[in-house]
Structures are given as structure tokens and as C-alpha cells.
Amino acid sequence: MISGATGAVAVILVALAKTHGVEYIFATVVLAGIIQVVAGLLRLGKFIRLVPHPVMFGFVNGLAIIIFLSQPDQFKAPDQAGVLQWMSGGPLLTMLGLVLLTMLIIWGLPRLTRAVPASLTAILVVASLVIGLNIDTRTVGDIASIKGGFPPFHIPQVPFALQTLQIIFPYALIMAGVGLIESLLTLNLIDEITETRGRGNKECVAQGTANMVSGLFSGMGGCAMIGQSLINISSGSRARLSGIVASVMLLVFIMFGAGLIEQLPMAALTGLMIMVAIGTFEWASFRMIGRMPLPDVLVGILVAAITVLLHNLALAVLIGVVISALVFAWENAKRIRPASTLMNRA
């Protein structure tokens, strides 16, 4: 899995940042890491197995829809007033052509050879065309700069008092829970794709340790990133070394290679994410609609809808698990019949 800062965690910390400042965020991240380590040591990671398959289907399909729906924004460009407007004419055709070329390479290259990752090849080919032919299209640098430096060691500047703990503990608890749920669900998904069995409790301890270190280096913490993890798996990765390489190279890009990364065309990344969305969606769930019980189908649709509408994966899964448990209890209750024994007395 590939881990990093995620939107699910960021949403939790926004309110705390507004009311108490960033130093409290760093303290919260450290405390959340401690909670996650404790959860792993207590072997609580095994409870993720209680998530039913209909909930997993809904979770994965909702995620795929979110990834897909976020891509049309790349076909917008700011006008003279800075307002985003839909592209038209030449820029639109150029964007569409580069996106389709990226998707074609990702789809077709694995049918020829798997010696090189199709996603990386597609990005390099499209980037080479854009740079070599001087094609006028949006690049990563047009959106934001990724240049940065190595963060220094920093102990959160908050009062070491009971009042501080009362402030940060609720946020830390929610952050720890959301991070573990999203990471363990990602682990389950990758296990199904690779036909392996991960160690949930080990991941809890690892994620908690990483968050503790992140908080001590002015980081916002995070958890497993589903989209990036799926890209990693689809590129042929099968070991944890890939996660280490990804993190080290990300650091290298930020510190030394920002100029190169900012030249990458957004069309290549858009095509890549569209293919990720297509590959993530559980198309088999359509074939199972007639075979699965109606309550399971409705649970899957509900989880997907909540995921898309609220962009809260953890909440969607939690609601799905609760409803599945209630449905299970109701179905078993209908099978209970009172039995009476007549005793004949002489």
C-alpha cells in the first residue's frame, strides 16, 4: 500500500486548525499515532473482517465513481477573470487527444509486454510528445508548485496540560479511527486483487508509528491512499519495498526534481486516473444483482451513494456495517418459531 496525507484525515483537522492553530494539529497527529499503535498491539485490526462483501462492493464502487467524477474538472481552464470555464476548440481537442492516448497505452501495453509499467510508460510518452513538440496544454506547474524542503524536527508547541489533552483527544480518536478503517479496507481490497492475506494488526502499528513521526516533523499525518495503492498494484507491485521507493522518490521530486514534475501534462495524469477508476469499479457487482439477496444489493448501493455524496469513506462503511447487521438480525429473527411441548399426563 501507498500511504500519505489524505482528504479523509484533513477534513477532521480543519476545525481544530481554525480554532486552535496548526501546533495543535501536530499534537493531535502524534496522539492519533499512539492510539493506532495501541489498537494494533491489542489486535483490534482483525475486526475489519466483520465488514460484509456488499459493503465492500459499495465502498469500492463509490470510490471509483469519486475518482472518475473528479476528472472532468481537468477539462476546465481559467479565463481572464480567473473563473474556470470549459475548454473549447483547439485546447479541448488537444486535451482529449492526449487523454485518449494515455488511456490507449495503459490499456494496450500490458497486452504486448509486462516488462515495463504501463502507467509510467504512458506518462513518459505523453510528456515527451508535449515537451518535444511544444504542445500548448496544461501542466502540473500551471496548477501548483511542488517544490519544497526537508521538514525539521519539531516538538508541537502546545501546553503540556490536561486541558490540552481534552482538546485534542476527540480529534485524535476520530483521526485514528478513520485512518485505520480506510487503511484496513484498502488492505482488504488489495488482498482480493493479489490473492494474498495482509496482517492488519501490523499495519495498525506501522501506521501509528508513521503518524507519530509525522507529527514530530510538522506533518498532518494520514493513512493508506486507495487510488495510489491501486496504481501501484496495477503497475505490478507485490511487495512493501514499492511503498518505500514511492516515498523516497516523492521526497526526491519535491526537493530536487520539482522542475521536471511540473512539466508533466495534466492530460496524462487525467487519463491515468480515468483508467484507475475503470479498473477499481467492481463490474462483477452488476452480474451479481440477480444472485444476491435484495437487502445486500440495497446496502451496496447505499454505501456507494454515501461515499459519492459525502466523500466520507469511513462513515459510509460504518453505516453499511450497521445496516447489514440489522438486516442479518431481522432475517434470523424471522426464522425463530416458538415451540410448545404438550405433556400428556396419565
Helices and strands as residue ranges (DSSP letters): E 3-4, H 7-20, H 22-41, G 44-50, H 53-69, G 72-75, E 76-78, E 84-86, H 89-112, H 118-132, H 140-143, H 162-194, H 200-215, E 223-224, H 226-234, H 241-255, H 258-261, H 266-280, H 284-287, H 294-310, H 313-334
